[in-house]
């Protein structure tokens, strides 16, 4: 097993097809994890749900890195890298997890997943100006299409009246999509010094620490429901949605440009919708398919602006203060 925690057959050499297959598996697993979180927040408060997941993944990974050599020899972050892991990695992940779990109290899992599916477009915009103005024009058009999908989901809530309709969940889901894009972009810079597994471990336990005060407050102010099905759902999120999927994701970010990796993110709404339909009895709404089509069109158009030379991985910049 190499240092990134993935089989050598997946990561050895220039095996792009194997890495793509691993990412597809991660997207499938994440769909189930998203549905499991939607199941959990029916009975568990959102901050506790996010905290317990981050703590579970982070602590298990730290223990494996410390007491085994399954993922190679671990690296000890220096002071500058440690601060960056706190305030660039851990903080952005903690806010993302909080927004994601809170949004599921208002809207369906599939709708939140559509907002996350637009993340590749936001990553393209975060990567700065392209060499040619025409390319940037196409990227702005891609962003407009993705925003069109967002509006399709938002509009019924904004146009409706009465207490039965909530736009807050859509706003939180949209913000979570931006935070997910920002978190992955920030973590890409850690790839020169840490493996994918190490990035996941360090950012997740730090995110758990930052979420802990809010989780304690929830436990002190509202009753908790404890059932084996809830524990099992959280265990799935920790093992598959955390250990497996995040390890694959960060390993891919070390080898491919973030915008290329995020192309696979476009499939998360589809896998989430299937899982939610089967497990949560949440069939897709009328606006889901239209919004999904617009977001997918924006992602595909945005990716088409990438020249082949830009598709090659480049050295990541060192972590700075």
MARGUKOL-655475 format. One record per residue (C-alpha): x, y, z negated; residue number from 1. Coordinates in Angstrom, 3 decimals. Each point is the difference from the previous one (the first is absolute). Layout:
REM MARGUKOL-655475
{east->X | north->Y | up->Z | pos->NUM}
...
***
This chain:
REM MARGUKOL-655475
{east->0.000 | north->0.000 | up->0.000 | pos->1}
{east->1.547 | north->3.336 | up->1.028 | pos->2}
{east->0.132 | north->3.129 | up->-2.141 | pos->3}
{east->-3.288 | north->1.329 | up->1.354 | pos->4}
{east->-1.988 | north->-2.909 | up->-1.342 | pos->5}
{east->-1.180 | north->-1.227 | up->3.403 | pos->6}
{east->0.923 | north->-3.285 | up->1.669 | pos->7}
{east->3.105 | north->0.182 | up->2.178 | pos->8}
{east->-2.062 | north->-1.154 | up->2.953 | pos->9}
{east->-1.994 | north->3.222 | up->-0.321 | pos->10}
{east->2.818 | north->2.469 | up->-0.526 | pos->11}
{east->3.005 | north->-1.554 | up->1.698 | pos->12}
{east->1.275 | north->1.815 | up->3.060 | pos->13}
{east->-2.221 | north->2.007 | up->2.307 | pos->14}
{east->-3.077 | north->-2.194 | up->-0.466 | pos->15}
{east->-2.619 | north->2.686 | up->0.488 | pos->16}
{east->-2.681 | north->-2.606 | up->0.702 | pos->17}
{east->0.584 | north->-1.705 | up->-3.348 | pos->18}
{east->-0.080 | north->3.317 | up->-1.854 | pos->19}
{east->-3.224 | north->0.918 | up->1.801 | pos->20}
{east->-1.513 | north->-3.335 | up->-1.052 | pos->21}
{east->1.001 | north->0.680 | up->-3.615 | pos->22}
{east->-1.625 | north->3.436 | up->0.169 | pos->23}
{east->-3.215 | north->-1.503 | up->1.398 | pos->24}
{east->-0.062 | north->-2.389 | up->-2.936 | pos->25}
{east->0.524 | north->2.910 | up->-2.398 | pos->26}
{east->-2.893 | north->1.915 | up->1.591 | pos->27}
{east->-2.261 | north->-3.047 | up->-0.362 | pos->28}
{east->1.020 | north->-0.363 | up->-3.650 | pos->29}
{east->-0.549 | north->3.706 | up->-0.629 | pos->30}
{east->-3.523 | north->-0.254 | up->1.356 | pos->31}
{east->-0.755 | north->-2.575 | up->-2.674 | pos->32}
{east->1.758 | north->2.073 | up->-2.623 | pos->33}
{east->-2.055 | north->3.085 | up->0.881 | pos->34}
{east->-3.186 | north->-2.041 | up->-0.298 | pos->35}
{east->1.194 | north->-1.383 | up->-3.339 | pos->36}
{east->0.594 | north->3.533 | up->-1.330 | pos->37}
{east->-3.508 | north->0.925 | up->1.149 | pos->38}
{east->-1.273 | north->-2.971 | up->-1.995 | pos->39}
{east->2.013 | north->0.978 | up->-3.078 | pos->40}
{east->-1.149 | north->3.621 | up->-0.199 | pos->41}
{east->-3.578 | north->-1.190 | up->-0.373 | pos->42}
{east->0.905 | north->-1.034 | up->-3.557 | pos->43}
{east->3.420 | north->1.498 | up->-0.741 | pos->44}
{east->0.864 | north->3.721 | up->-0.202 | pos->45}
{east->2.103 | north->1.233 | up->2.949 | pos->46}
{east->3.174 | north->1.095 | up->-1.789 | pos->47}
{east->0.194 | north->-3.247 | up->-1.971 | pos->48}
{east->-0.532 | north->-1.946 | up->3.217 | pos->49}
{east->2.847 | north->1.824 | up->1.726 | pos->50}
{east->2.291 | north->-0.019 | up->-3.037 | pos->51}
{east->-0.345 | north->-3.735 | up->-0.672 | pos->52}
{east->0.696 | north->-0.802 | up->3.641 | pos->53}
{east->3.097 | north->2.220 | up->0.210 | pos->54}
{east->1.279 | north->-1.246 | up->-3.349 | pos->55}
{east->-0.519 | north->-3.629 | up->0.960 | pos->56}
{east->1.827 | north->0.308 | up->3.318 | pos->57}
{east->2.782 | north->2.205 | up->-1.339 | pos->58}
{east->0.776 | north->-2.069 | up->-3.083 | pos->59}
{east->-0.030 | north->-3.325 | up->1.849 | pos->60}
{east->2.313 | north->1.365 | up->2.685 | pos->61}
{east->2.373 | north->1.585 | up->-2.514 | pos->62}
{east->0.166 | north->-3.304 | up->-1.898 | pos->63}
{east->0.735 | north->-1.960 | up->3.183 | pos->64}
{east->2.687 | north->2.464 | up->1.027 | pos->65}
{east->1.589 | north->-0.038 | up->-3.442 | pos->66}
{east->-0.018 | north->-3.718 | up->-0.825 | pos->67}
{east->0.124 | north->-1.673 | up->3.409 | pos->68}
{east->1.969 | north->0.379 | up->3.203 | pos->69}
{east->-2.919 | north->-0.855 | up->2.268 | pos->70}
{east->0.254 | north->3.439 | up->1.593 | pos->71}
{east->3.768 | north->0.371 | up->-0.154 | pos->72}
{east->2.078 | north->2.095 | up->-2.369 | pos->73}
{east->-2.060 | north->2.975 | up->-1.268 | pos->74}
{east->1.223 | north->3.578 | up->0.295 | pos->75}
{east->0.031 | north->2.379 | up->-2.964 | pos->76}
{east->-1.348 | north->3.450 | up->0.986 | pos->77}
{east->2.224 | north->2.929 | up->-0.901 | pos->78}
{east->-1.395 | north->3.094 | up->-1.719 | pos->79}
{east->-0.968 | north->1.784 | up->3.240 | pos->80}
{east->-1.693 | north->-3.059 | up->1.460 | pos->81}
{east->-1.793 | north->-0.706 | up->-3.277 | pos->82}
{east->-1.470 | north->3.508 | up->-0.058 | pos->83}
{east->-1.069 | north->-0.345 | up->3.617 | pos->84}
{east->-1.659 | north->-3.342 | up->-0.783 | pos->85}
{east->-1.975 | north->1.721 | up->-2.778 | pos->86}
{east->-1.136 | north->3.150 | up->1.767 | pos->87}
{east->-0.009 | north->-1.014 | up->3.652 | pos->88}
{east->-0.941 | north->-3.664 | up->-0.209 | pos->89}
{east->-1.737 | north->-0.649 | up->-3.292 | pos->90}
{east->-1.971 | north->3.243 | up->-0.174 | pos->91}
{east->-1.311 | north->-0.167 | up->3.577 | pos->92}
{east->-0.941 | north->-3.670 | up->-0.471 | pos->93}
{east->-1.756 | north->0.730 | up->-3.310 | pos->94}
{east->-2.080 | north->2.801 | up->1.533 | pos->95}
{east->-0.824 | north->-2.161 | up->3.027 | pos->96}
{east->-1.158 | north->-2.888 | up->-2.208 | pos->97}
{east->-2.114 | north->2.351 | up->-2.120 | pos->98}
{east->-1.687 | north->1.548 | up->3.035 | pos->99}
{east->-0.579 | north->-3.370 | up->1.628 | pos->100}
{east->-1.580 | north->-1.678 | up->-3.022 | pos->101}
{east->-2.107 | north->3.045 | up->-0.899 | pos->102}
{east->-1.352 | north->0.273 | up->3.559 | pos->103}
{east->-1.337 | north->-3.559 | up->-0.193 | pos->104}
{east->-2.434 | north->1.084 | up->-2.695 | pos->105}
{east->-1.861 | north->2.078 | up->2.602 | pos->106}
{east->0.428 | north->-1.582 | up->3.438 | pos->107}
{east->0.508 | north->-3.442 | up->1.493 | pos->108}
{east->3.375 | north->-1.675 | up->0.262 | pos->109}
{east->-0.215 | north->-0.048 | up->3.802 | pos->110}
{east->-0.503 | north->3.781 | up->0.161 | pos->111}
{east->3.035 | north->0.636 | up->-2.179 | pos->112}
{east->1.968 | north->-2.347 | up->2.240 | pos->113}
{east->-0.898 | north->2.112 | up->3.049 | pos->114}
{east->1.552 | north->3.028 | up->-1.689 | pos->115}
{east->3.109 | north->-2.069 | up->-0.701 | pos->116}
{east->-0.040 | north->-1.173 | up->3.615 | pos->117}
{east->0.558 | north->3.578 | up->1.152 | pos->118}
{east->3.319 | north->0.104 | up->-1.886 | pos->119}
{east->2.141 | north->-0.748 | up->3.099 | pos->120}
{east->-1.103 | north->3.302 | up->1.525 | pos->121}
{east->0.892 | north->1.899 | up->-3.152 | pos->122}
{east->3.428 | north->-1.683 | up->0.011 | pos->123}
{east->0.595 | north->1.165 | up->3.559 | pos->124}
{east->-0.781 | north->3.564 | up->-1.012 | pos->125}
{east->2.281 | north->-0.302 | up->-3.043 | pos->126}
{east->2.897 | north->-1.106 | up->2.209 | pos->127}
{east->0.281 | north->3.527 | up->1.368 | pos->128}
{east->0.104 | north->1.496 | up->3.437 | pos->129}
{east->0.797 | north->-2.185 | up->2.975 | pos->130}
{east->2.630 | north->0.871 | up->2.580 | pos->131}
{east->-2.610 | north->1.010 | up->2.573 | pos->132}
{east->-2.953 | north->2.300 | up->-0.581 | pos->133}
{east->-2.183 | north->-2.267 | up->2.130 | pos->134}
{east->0.590 | north->-2.860 | up->-2.428 | pos->135}
{east->-1.084 | north->2.159 | up->-2.917 | pos->136}
{east->-3.142 | north->0.958 | up->1.904 | pos->137}
{east->-0.909 | north->-3.657 | up->0.353 | pos->138}
{east->0.719 | north->-0.568 | up->-3.666 | pos->139}
{east->-2.297 | north->2.852 | up->-0.967 | pos->140}
{east->-2.652 | north->-1.537 | up->2.239 | pos->141}
{east->0.535 | north->-3.320 | up->-1.779 | pos->142}
{east->-0.446 | north->1.770 | up->-3.336 | pos->143}
{east->-3.212 | north->1.601 | up->1.288 | pos->144}
{east->-1.390 | north->-3.420 | up->0.935 | pos->145}
{east->0.854 | north->-1.395 | up->-3.431 | pos->146}
{east->-1.576 | north->3.026 | up->-1.656 | pos->147}
{east->-3.054 | north->-0.600 | up->2.170 | pos->148}
{east->-0.304 | north->-3.428 | up->-1.586 | pos->149}
{east->0.299 | north->1.589 | up->-3.425 | pos->150}
{east->-2.767 | north->2.485 | up->0.842 | pos->151}
{east->-2.267 | north->-2.843 | up->1.150 | pos->152}
{east->0.280 | north->-1.540 | up->-3.470 | pos->153}
{east->-0.181 | north->3.343 | up->-1.824 | pos->154}
{east->-2.867 | north->1.619 | up->1.857 | pos->155}
{east->-2.947 | north->-2.042 | up->-1.345 | pos->156}
{east->1.125 | north->0.803 | up->-3.551 | pos->157}
{east->0.454 | north->3.711 | up->0.731 | pos->158}
{east->-3.314 | north->0.294 | up->1.836 | pos->159}
{east->-2.001 | north->-1.916 | up->-2.583 | pos->160}
{east->-1.754 | north->1.564 | up->-2.946 | pos->161}
{east->-0.837 | north->-1.455 | up->-3.359 | pos->162}
{east->1.898 | north->-1.784 | up->-2.705 | pos->163}
{east->0.154 | north->-3.338 | up->1.804 | pos->164}
{east->2.739 | north->1.092 | up->2.390 | pos->165}
{east->3.587 | north->0.589 | up->-1.029 | pos->166}
{east->2.641 | north->1.621 | up->2.132 | pos->167}
{east->2.567 | north->-0.253 | up->-2.793 | pos->168}
{east->0.849 | north->-3.611 | up->0.823 | pos->169}
{east->0.727 | north->0.898 | up->3.625 | pos->170}
{east->2.191 | north->2.921 | up->-1.078 | pos->171}
{east->1.960 | north->-2.270 | up->-2.334 | pos->172}
{east->0.346 | north->-2.645 | up->2.720 | pos->173}
{east->1.264 | north->2.562 | up->2.515 | pos->174}
{east->2.529 | north->1.319 | up->-2.523 | pos->175}
{east->1.096 | north->-3.565 | up->-0.765 | pos->176}
{east->0.786 | north->-0.515 | up->3.686 | pos->177}
{east->2.333 | north->3.002 | up->-0.034 | pos->178}
{east->1.632 | north->-1.158 | up->-3.245 | pos->179}
{east->0.576 | north->-3.485 | up->1.426 | pos->180}
{east->1.720 | north->1.517 | up->3.024 | pos->181}
{east->2.088 | north->2.285 | up->-2.202 | pos->182}
{east->0.982 | north->-2.803 | up->-2.371 | pos->183}
{east->1.273 | north->-2.198 | up->2.831 | pos->184}
{east->1.914 | north->2.892 | up->1.572 | pos->185}
{east->1.643 | north->0.859 | up->-3.307 | pos->186}
{east->0.904 | north->-3.613 | up->-0.751 | pos->187}
{east->1.631 | north->-0.425 | up->3.403 | pos->188}
{east->2.878 | north->2.125 | up->-1.247 | pos->189}
{east->0.718 | north->-2.522 | up->-2.765 | pos->190}
{east->0.775 | north->-2.728 | up->2.535 | pos->191}
{east->3.705 | north->0.811 | up->0.232 | pos->192}
{east->0.518 | north->-0.849 | up->-3.661 | pos->193}
{east->-2.755 | north->-2.445 | up->-0.962 | pos->194}
{east->-1.627 | north->-3.067 | up->1.521 | pos->195}
{east->-3.702 | north->-0.140 | up->0.759 | pos->196}
{east->-0.694 | north->-2.009 | up->-3.137 | pos->197}
{east->1.995 | north->2.445 | up->-2.127 | pos->198}
{east->-1.875 | north->2.996 | up->1.421 | pos->199}
{east->-3.299 | north->-1.685 | up->-0.826 | pos->200}
{east->1.092 | north->-0.935 | up->-3.522 | pos->201}
{east->1.470 | north->3.395 | up->-0.924 | pos->202}
{east->-2.866 | north->2.099 | up->1.362 | pos->203}
{east->-2.738 | north->-2.224 | up->-1.392 | pos->204}
{east->1.165 | north->-0.182 | up->-3.607 | pos->205}
{east->0.557 | north->3.750 | up->0.047 | pos->206}
{east->-3.484 | north->0.526 | up->1.425 | pos->207}
{east->-1.372 | north->-2.195 | up->-2.796 | pos->208}
{east->1.745 | north->2.127 | up->-2.646 | pos->209}
{east->-1.478 | north->3.175 | up->1.501 | pos->210}
{east->-3.491 | north->-1.553 | up->0.110 | pos->211}
{east->0.236 | north->-1.470 | up->-3.531 | pos->212}
{east->-1.318 | north->3.041 | up->-1.958 | pos->213}
{east->-3.115 | north->0.175 | up->2.176 | pos->214}
{east->-0.557 | north->-3.757 | up->-0.312 | pos->215}
{east->0.292 | north->0.186 | up->-3.800 | pos->216}
{east->-2.512 | north->2.866 | up->-0.042 | pos->217}
{east->-2.467 | north->-2.072 | up->2.036 | pos->218}
{east->0.367 | north->-2.998 | up->-2.316 | pos->219}
{east->-0.611 | north->2.240 | up->-3.012 | pos->220}
{east->-3.096 | north->1.697 | up->1.412 | pos->221}
{east->-1.942 | north->-2.740 | up->1.809 | pos->222}
{east->-0.665 | north->-3.697 | up->-0.591 | pos->223}
{east->1.924 | north->-2.551 | up->2.047 | pos->224}
{east->-1.406 | north->-3.141 | up->1.583 | pos->225}
{east->2.248 | north->-3.073 | up->-0.088 | pos->226}
{east->-0.836 | north->-2.912 | up->2.260 | pos->227}
{east->2.129 | north->-2.619 | up->1.720 | pos->228}
{east->-1.181 | north->1.083 | up->3.444 | pos->229}
{east->1.278 | north->3.536 | up->-0.685 | pos->230}
{east->3.325 | north->-1.312 | up->-1.268 | pos->231}
{east->0.273 | north->-2.219 | up->3.082 | pos->232}
{east->-0.735 | north->2.908 | up->2.346 | pos->233}
{east->2.696 | north->2.095 | up->-1.658 | pos->234}
{east->2.430 | north->-2.918 | up->0.155 | pos->235}
{east->-0.587 | north->-0.203 | up->3.765 | pos->236}
{east->0.671 | north->3.743 | up->0.306 | pos->237}
{east->3.226 | north->-0.355 | up->-1.968 | pos->238}
{east->1.410 | north->-3.067 | up->1.748 | pos->239}
{east->-1.201 | north->0.410 | up->3.578 | pos->240}
{east->-0.975 | north->3.661 | up->0.291 | pos->241}
{east->3.069 | north->1.050 | up->-1.978 | pos->242}
{east->2.917 | north->-2.429 | up->-0.048 | pos->243}
{east->-0.496 | north->-1.415 | up->3.492 | pos->244}
{east->-1.506 | north->2.845 | up->2.027 | pos->245}
{east->2.065 | north->2.872 | up->-1.421 | pos->246}
{east->3.189 | north->-1.998 | up->0.338 | pos->247}
{east->-0.713 | north->-0.564 | up->3.694 | pos->248}
{east->-1.042 | north->3.630 | up->0.496 | pos->249}
{east->3.141 | north->1.533 | up->-1.491 | pos->250}
{east->2.228 | north->-2.480 | up->1.792 | pos->251}
{east->-1.614 | north->0.998 | up->3.299 | pos->252}
{east->0.487 | north->3.688 | up->-0.818 | pos->253}
{east->3.732 | north->-0.623 | up->-0.358 | pos->254}
{east->0.204 | north->-1.405 | up->3.529 | pos->255}
{east->-2.551 | north->1.912 | up->2.071 | pos->256}
{east->-1.044 | north->3.671 | up->0.150 | pos->257}
{east->-2.811 | north->0.735 | up->-2.442 | pos->258}
{east->-2.393 | north->0.907 | up->2.813 | pos->259}
{east->0.563 | north->-3.371 | up->1.655 | pos->260}
{east->-0.621 | north->-1.897 | up->-3.234 | pos->261}
{east->-3.132 | north->2.064 | up->-0.586 | pos->262}
{east->-1.441 | north->-1.162 | up->3.308 | pos->263}
{east->-0.892 | north->-3.211 | up->-1.835 | pos->264}
{east->-1.744 | north->2.095 | up->-2.652 | pos->265}
{east->-2.726 | north->0.569 | up->2.587 | pos->266}
{east->-1.156 | north->-3.593 | up->-0.522 | pos->267}
{east->-0.624 | north->0.405 | up->-3.733 | pos->268}
{east->-3.600 | north->1.301 | up->0.444 | pos->269}
{east->-0.902 | north->-3.067 | up->2.064 | pos->270}
{east->1.437 | north->-2.531 | up->-2.442 | pos->271}
{east->-1.460 | north->1.922 | up->-2.942 | pos->272}
{east->-3.436 | north->0.127 | up->1.622 | pos->273}
{east->0.002 | north->-3.757 | up->0.558 | pos->274}
{east->1.091 | north->-0.733 | up->-3.573 | pos->275}
{east->-2.517 | north->2.505 | up->-1.449 | pos->276}
{east->-2.835 | north->-1.394 | up->2.113 | pos->277}
{east->0.720 | north->-3.554 | up->-1.160 | pos->278}
{east->0.917 | north->0.628 | up->-3.641 | pos->279}
{east->-1.872 | north->3.191 | up->-0.939 | pos->280}
{east->-3.019 | north->-0.236 | up->2.315 | pos->281}
{east->0.909 | north->3.398 | up->1.497 | pos->282}
{east->-0.813 | north->-0.198 | up->3.726 | pos->283}
{east->1.427 | north->2.728 | up->2.255 | pos->284}
{east->-2.102 | north->3.151 | up->0.218 | pos->285}
{east->-1.134 | north->1.645 | up->3.233 | pos->286}
{east->2.755 | north->2.596 | up->-0.242 | pos->287}
{east->2.762 | north->-2.517 | up->-0.718 | pos->288}
{east->0.517 | north->-1.221 | up->3.559 | pos->289}
{east->-0.081 | north->3.483 | up->1.546 | pos->290}
{east->2.446 | north->1.330 | up->-2.569 | pos->291}
{east->2.210 | north->-3.068 | up->0.396 | pos->292}
{east->0.065 | north->0.430 | up->3.787 | pos->293}
{east->1.017 | north->3.669 | up->-0.255 | pos->294}
{east->2.703 | north->-0.722 | up->-2.578 | pos->295}
{east->1.340 | north->-2.912 | up->2.074 | pos->296}
{east->0.059 | north->2.159 | up->3.128 | pos->297}
{east->1.937 | north->2.680 | up->-1.867 | pos->298}
{east->2.535 | north->-2.514 | up->-1.298 | pos->299}
{east->0.533 | north->-1.607 | up->3.417 | pos->300}
{east->0.348 | north->3.393 | up->1.691 | pos->301}
{east->2.418 | north->1.185 | up->-2.663 | pos->302}
{east->2.142 | north->-3.100 | up->0.361 | pos->303}
{east->0.070 | north->0.334 | up->3.794 | pos->304}
{east->1.858 | north->3.298 | up->-0.383 | pos->305}
{east->2.973 | north->-1.846 | up->-1.457 | pos->306}
{east->2.790 | north->-0.397 | up->2.492 | pos->307}
{east->1.954 | north->-3.227 | up->0.021 | pos->308}
{east->3.044 | north->1.762 | up->-1.405 | pos->309}
{east->-2.056 | north->1.185 | up->-2.958 | pos->310}
{east->-1.211 | north->-3.534 | up->-0.586 | pos->311}
{east->3.444 | north->-1.100 | up->-1.146 | pos->312}
{east->0.668 | north->0.135 | up->-3.750 | pos->313}
{east->2.379 | north->2.677 | up->-1.131 | pos->314}
{east->2.039 | north->0.374 | up->-3.114 | pos->315}
{east->-1.996 | north->1.372 | up->-2.871 | pos->316}
{east->1.247 | north->3.156 | up->-1.691 | pos->317}
{east->1.460 | north->-0.409 | up->-3.487 | pos->318}
{east->-2.126 | north->0.901 | up->-2.960 | pos->319}
{east->0.538 | north->3.603 | up->-1.013 | pos->320}
{east->-0.910 | north->1.982 | up->-3.041 | pos->321}
***
